[in-house]
């Protein structure tokens, strides 16, 4: 899609697309905040367009894609108040729990409770509703503080475990939240740093997926810039990391099937193993996508024997990562009641027993 837009067409398309986004947000959110974001962001888009028109070789398509992706992700990050993304309260506290579980923090008790700053807990109490109104933004402006001292209090309302929280998909938000806490920032800056960390990891993966894939670049652009994708990428949801890793897997597969012969070396194989080991435990169903690599022709590998061996090792890597990180959640799936709760959701969920005994009904 991006490659087909050349010359003056791409900057015009970019600015037009951005104006539609801006108009939507301007009509549905506080005018002053949106006007400021639109002004700054539009200036960035105009500069990019000018640079592209002046020297297309100096500004590659992948950098334009990255700039647009970062721009729209930040808009989604700040246009949605804290905890307005579905189930973000659960994901926020699970990130907090992961930060507390780090060896140099060790703020998790034996009973599963962990320590949370009182100011952060108060922020959740004030903005725990998913409804967005002018009062949501008024609260941000009225109570925003760069630095804030606060004592830690015990939090035990939610329980988490390594096997259920998709740790590899939350690396970005964990790093962002940890930085904010180390700097002693206020509740709002700490919260938004977690979101920005999630955005950074997502944009990094999407950008490299775009660079790696010899074909299918339009698919990567389309998926990355979907409003629902941006909504998740700019939040604490682990779906941000899952989509990011999936884009990398897709890009590696495109390179494997459509790249040059003898172009896959040991470095590419190890990288694919790492990405697969991170993604497989997050969504076990995605293993079907990952194992497509076993069908890559052997003549695409630098060494045929290494290519053949890597296909067997891939199955082992997937199985090992799932067993290590998902064994607890799989055992919970076997024993859980079909009527239960998950995060902020409550209702009827299928158990593994239901799926095995009634496969037809489960499928339907």
VMD Tcl script that draws the C-alpha trace (Angstrom):
set ca {
  {0.00 0.00 0.00}
  {2.70 2.49 1.03}
  {4.96 1.59 -1.91}
  {2.17 2.29 -4.38}
  {1.83 5.81 -3.02}
  {4.72 7.79 -4.46}
  {5.59 11.33 -5.40}
  {3.12 13.88 -4.13}
  {0.36 11.33 -3.58}
  {1.68 9.86 -0.33}
  {2.04 13.12 1.66}
  {-1.43 14.20 0.48}
  {-2.90 10.86 1.51}
  {-1.12 11.05 4.88}
  {-2.37 14.56 5.67}
  {-5.92 13.73 4.55}
  {-6.00 10.59 6.71}
  {-4.70 12.56 9.69}
  {-7.33 15.29 9.21}
  {-10.11 12.69 9.36}
  {-8.68 11.31 12.61}
  {-8.33 14.83 14.01}
  {-11.88 15.83 13.10}
  {-13.30 12.74 14.79}
  {-11.41 13.41 18.03}
  {-12.18 17.13 17.94}
  {-15.93 16.50 17.75}
  {-15.91 13.90 20.54}
  {-13.42 15.20 23.13}
  {-12.42 18.43 24.93}
  {-11.54 21.04 22.33}
  {-8.42 22.60 23.89}
  {-6.59 19.32 24.45}
  {-7.41 17.96 21.00}
  {-6.54 21.24 19.28}
  {-3.10 21.20 20.92}
  {-2.43 17.56 19.98}
  {-3.67 18.15 16.42}
  {-1.49 21.24 15.98}
  {1.72 19.52 17.16}
  {0.99 16.29 15.31}
  {0.00 18.01 12.07}
  {3.26 19.97 12.18}
  {5.14 16.66 12.35}
  {3.14 15.26 9.43}
  {3.79 18.39 7.32}
  {7.54 18.22 8.03}
  {7.62 14.55 7.06}
  {5.70 15.31 3.87}
  {8.07 18.16 3.01}
  {11.13 15.97 3.57}
  {9.61 13.23 1.44}
  {8.89 15.63 -1.44}
  {12.36 17.15 -1.24}
  {14.34 13.92 -1.14}
  {12.48 10.64 -1.23}
  {15.69 8.62 -0.87}
  {16.59 10.40 2.39}
  {13.33 9.39 4.04}
  {12.59 5.72 3.42}
  {9.06 4.37 3.47}
  {9.74 2.40 6.66}
  {10.59 5.61 8.53}
  {7.40 7.26 7.34}
  {5.45 4.22 8.51}
  {7.17 4.40 11.91}
  {6.46 8.13 12.25}
  {2.77 7.68 11.41}
  {2.48 4.68 13.75}
  {4.11 6.51 16.68}
  {2.00 9.60 16.01}
  {-1.34 7.80 16.00}
  {-0.36 5.60 18.95}
  {0.40 8.67 21.08}
  {-2.93 10.21 20.07}
  {-4.74 7.11 21.29}
  {-2.59 7.07 24.43}
  {-3.60 10.55 25.56}
  {-7.10 10.77 24.10}
  {-8.31 7.90 26.30}
  {-8.23 8.74 30.02}
  {-6.67 6.25 32.46}
  {-8.59 2.97 32.84}
  {-11.03 3.78 30.00}
  {-9.65 0.96 27.85}
  {-11.63 -2.27 28.50}
  {-10.26 -4.26 31.45}
  {-7.33 -1.86 31.80}
  {-7.64 -1.81 35.58}
  {-6.85 -5.52 35.68}
  {-3.92 -5.13 33.27}
  {-2.59 -2.11 35.18}
  {-2.46 -3.94 38.50}
  {-1.04 -7.06 36.88}
  {1.77 -4.87 35.53}
  {2.20 -3.41 39.01}
  {2.40 -6.95 40.39}
  {5.07 -7.88 37.84}
  {7.09 -4.78 38.78}
  {6.79 -5.69 42.47}
  {7.91 -9.24 41.64}
  {11.23 -8.09 40.19}
  {14.16 -9.30 42.36}
  {15.35 -5.79 43.24}
  {11.83 -4.80 44.36}
  {10.49 -7.92 46.12}
  {7.23 -6.30 47.21}
  {4.99 -9.38 46.86}
  {3.89 -11.14 50.05}
  {3.48 -14.90 50.52}
  {-0.32 -14.55 50.52}
  {-0.26 -13.00 47.02}
  {-0.83 -9.40 48.10}
  {1.57 -6.75 46.83}
  {2.40 -3.11 47.51}
  {0.90 -0.24 45.53}
  {1.51 3.46 45.99}
  {-1.45 5.08 47.68}
  {-1.59 7.82 45.05}
  {-1.83 5.22 42.26}
  {-4.59 3.37 44.10}
  {-6.49 6.65 44.52}
  {-6.14 7.30 40.79}
  {-7.80 3.98 40.04}
  {-10.59 4.70 42.55}
  {-11.33 8.04 40.88}
  {-11.18 6.87 37.25}
  {-12.18 3.21 37.37}
  {-15.18 3.79 35.07}
  {-14.78 3.08 31.36}
  {-17.12 5.98 30.53}
  {-15.37 8.98 28.96}
  {-16.67 12.49 29.66}
  {-15.34 16.01 30.09}
  {-14.98 15.35 33.82}
  {-12.44 12.60 33.04}
  {-10.14 15.14 31.37}
  {-10.89 17.81 33.99}
  {-9.58 15.41 36.63}
  {-6.33 14.98 34.68}
  {-5.76 18.73 34.37}
  {-6.72 19.47 37.96}
  {-4.72 16.70 39.66}
  {-1.76 16.24 37.32}
  {1.56 16.41 39.18}
  {5.02 15.59 37.84}
  {6.44 14.47 41.18}
  {4.57 13.09 44.15}
  {5.65 11.39 47.36}
  {3.38 8.60 48.51}
  {3.56 5.66 50.86}
  {3.00 2.08 49.73}
  {-0.11 0.22 50.86}
  {-1.00 -3.47 50.58}
  {-3.26 -4.47 47.68}
  {-5.00 -7.86 47.58}
  {-8.20 -7.28 45.59}
  {-6.79 -9.12 42.55}
  {-4.59 -12.22 42.36}
  {-2.07 -12.88 39.60}
  {0.37 -15.59 38.55}
  {3.17 -15.89 36.00}
  {1.22 -18.49 34.05}
  {-1.84 -16.29 33.46}
  {-0.48 -12.80 32.83}
  {1.41 -13.27 29.53}
  {4.64 -11.81 30.88}
  {6.49 -11.60 27.50}
  {3.69 -9.44 26.09}
  {3.88 -6.93 28.96}
  {7.60 -6.12 28.88}
  {7.02 -2.60 27.58}
  {4.45 -1.56 30.19}
  {6.54 -3.15 32.97}
  {9.62 -1.12 31.97}
  {7.61 2.09 31.65}
  {5.90 1.67 35.02}
  {9.20 0.76 36.71}
  {10.90 3.89 35.35}
  {8.07 6.08 36.62}
  {8.21 4.55 40.10}
  {12.00 4.84 40.28}
  {11.81 8.55 39.39}
  {9.11 9.14 42.00}
  {6.70 10.64 39.46}
  {3.07 11.46 40.14}
  {0.21 9.06 39.53}
  {-0.64 10.34 36.03}
  {2.96 10.44 34.67}
  {3.59 6.94 36.04}
  {0.40 5.64 34.45}
  {1.15 7.19 31.06}
  {4.77 5.96 31.13}
  {3.42 2.41 31.32}
  {1.31 3.05 28.24}
  {4.22 4.67 26.42}
  {6.40 1.65 27.22}
  {3.78 -0.56 25.61}
  {3.72 1.73 22.55}
  {7.52 1.67 22.28}
  {7.67 -2.14 22.13}
  {4.76 -2.34 19.69}
  {6.22 0.26 17.32}
  {9.68 -1.36 17.52}
  {8.27 -4.76 16.50}
  {5.97 -3.38 13.79}
  {8.80 -1.28 12.32}
  {11.20 -4.22 12.13}
  {8.46 -6.48 10.78}
  {7.94 -3.95 7.97}
  {11.69 -3.89 7.23}
  {12.10 -7.66 7.30}
  {9.13 -8.71 5.15}
  {9.92 -8.82 1.41}
  {6.19 -9.16 0.75}
  {3.07 -8.48 2.78}
  {4.15 -5.00 3.92}
  {0.66 -3.69 3.23}
  {-0.75 -6.31 5.64}
  {1.61 -5.09 8.39}
  {0.64 -1.45 7.76}
  {-3.07 -2.26 7.67}
  {-3.04 -4.31 10.88}
  {-0.81 -1.83 12.73}
  {-2.92 1.23 11.91}
  {-6.33 -0.30 12.62}
  {-8.06 1.82 15.31}
  {-8.62 -1.28 17.46}
  {-4.92 -2.17 17.21}
  {-3.88 1.35 18.18}
  {-6.40 1.29 21.03}
  {-4.75 -1.83 22.45}
  {-1.17 -0.81 21.65}
  {-1.62 2.41 23.64}
  {-2.83 0.60 26.75}
  {-1.67 -1.85 29.43}
  {-3.32 -4.77 27.62}
  {-1.05 -7.72 26.86}
  {-2.74 -7.87 23.44}
  {-0.40 -5.04 22.45}
  {2.62 -7.31 22.86}
  {0.86 -10.31 21.35}
  {0.00 -8.41 18.15}
  {3.54 -7.00 17.99}
  {5.13 -10.46 18.25}
  {2.64 -11.85 15.73}
  {3.70 -9.18 13.21}
  {7.32 -10.28 13.62}
  {6.39 -13.94 13.11}
  {4.45 -12.98 9.98}
  {7.42 -10.98 8.66}
  {9.86 -13.85 9.28}
  {7.52 -16.24 7.46}
  {7.26 -13.86 4.50}
  {11.04 -13.69 4.36}
  {11.28 -17.46 4.59}
  {8.83 -18.17 1.78}
  {9.45 -15.19 -0.53}
  {13.00 -14.07 0.32}
  {16.14 -14.86 -1.63}
  {17.58 -18.36 -1.70}
  {20.23 -19.17 0.93}
  {19.34 -15.99 2.87}
  {18.37 -17.58 6.20}
  {21.39 -18.03 8.46}
  {21.89 -19.01 12.06}
  {21.17 -15.45 13.22}
  {17.73 -15.42 11.60}
  {16.96 -18.89 12.97}
  {17.84 -17.93 16.55}
  {15.83 -14.71 16.29}
  {12.79 -16.65 15.10}
  {13.22 -19.11 17.99}
  {13.26 -16.23 20.49}
  {10.17 -14.54 19.04}
  {8.34 -17.89 18.88}
  {9.24 -18.73 22.49}
  {7.85 -15.35 23.59}
  {4.63 -15.56 21.56}
  {3.62 -19.22 21.97}
  {2.83 -19.09 25.73}
  {0.79 -15.89 25.31}
  {-1.70 -17.37 22.85}
  {-1.22 -21.10 22.42}
  {-3.56 -21.06 19.41}
  {-0.94 -18.95 17.60}
  {1.37 -21.96 17.57}
  {-0.40 -22.89 14.35}
  {1.00 -19.73 12.77}
  {4.48 -20.24 14.21}
  {4.88 -23.85 12.99}
  {4.27 -22.76 9.39}
  {8.03 -22.21 9.40}
  {8.54 -25.98 9.05}
  {7.22 -25.66 5.48}
  {9.87 -23.12 4.42}
  {11.86 -24.68 1.54}
  {15.31 -25.89 2.56}
  {16.95 -24.00 -0.30}
  {16.10 -20.77 1.53}
  {18.61 -21.69 4.27}
  {22.33 -21.00 4.02}
  {22.96 -24.56 5.19}
  {20.45 -27.29 4.34}
  {21.36 -29.46 7.35}
  {21.00 -26.54 9.77}
  {17.69 -25.67 8.17}
  {16.41 -29.22 8.62}
  {17.60 -29.33 12.23}
  {16.06 -25.94 13.02}
  {12.61 -27.24 12.00}
  {12.80 -30.02 14.58}
  {14.18 -27.64 17.21}
  {11.33 -25.19 16.57}
  {8.77 -27.74 17.76}
  {10.85 -28.32 20.89}
  {11.17 -24.57 21.56}
  {7.42 -24.04 21.27}
  {6.56 -27.01 23.49}
  {9.13 -26.02 26.13}
  {8.02 -22.38 26.30}
  {4.35 -23.35 26.61}
  {5.09 -25.89 29.35}
  {7.26 -23.48 31.32}
  {4.99 -20.43 31.18}
  {1.50 -21.85 30.66}
  {1.39 -25.06 32.69}
  {-0.31 -23.33 35.62}
  {-2.99 -21.72 33.45}
  {-3.63 -24.97 31.56}
  {-4.16 -26.83 34.83}
  {-6.48 -24.02 35.92}
  {-8.37 -24.39 32.66}
  {-8.96 -28.06 33.42}
  {-10.41 -27.42 36.87}
  {-12.09 -24.04 36.55}
  {-15.84 -23.67 36.74}
  {-17.57 -22.69 33.52}
  {-19.25 -19.87 35.42}
  {-16.47 -17.61 36.66}
  {-14.79 -14.24 36.29}
  {-11.69 -13.11 34.40}
  {-10.29 -9.67 35.12}
  {-13.18 -7.25 34.84}
  {-15.27 -9.77 32.90}
  {-17.81 -12.12 34.43}
  {-19.82 -14.82 32.75}
  {-19.68 -18.38 31.43}
  {-16.26 -19.56 30.24}
  {-15.42 -22.92 28.71}
  {-13.24 -25.36 30.59}
  {-10.89 -27.84 28.93}
  {-13.23 -30.59 30.09}
  {-16.10 -28.98 28.13}
  {-13.98 -28.75 24.98}
  {-12.81 -32.39 25.12}
  {-16.18 -33.94 25.97}
  {-18.31 -31.72 23.72}
  {-16.09 -30.69 20.79}
  {-18.99 -30.05 18.40}
  {-20.84 -27.73 20.79}
  {-17.58 -25.97 21.73}
  {-16.78 -25.39 18.08}
  {-20.26 -24.05 17.35}
}
mol new
graphics top color blue
foreach p $ca { graphics top sphere $p radius 0.5 }
foreach p [lrange $ca 0 end-1] q [lrange $ca 1 end] { graphics top cylinder $p $q radius 0.2 }
display resetview
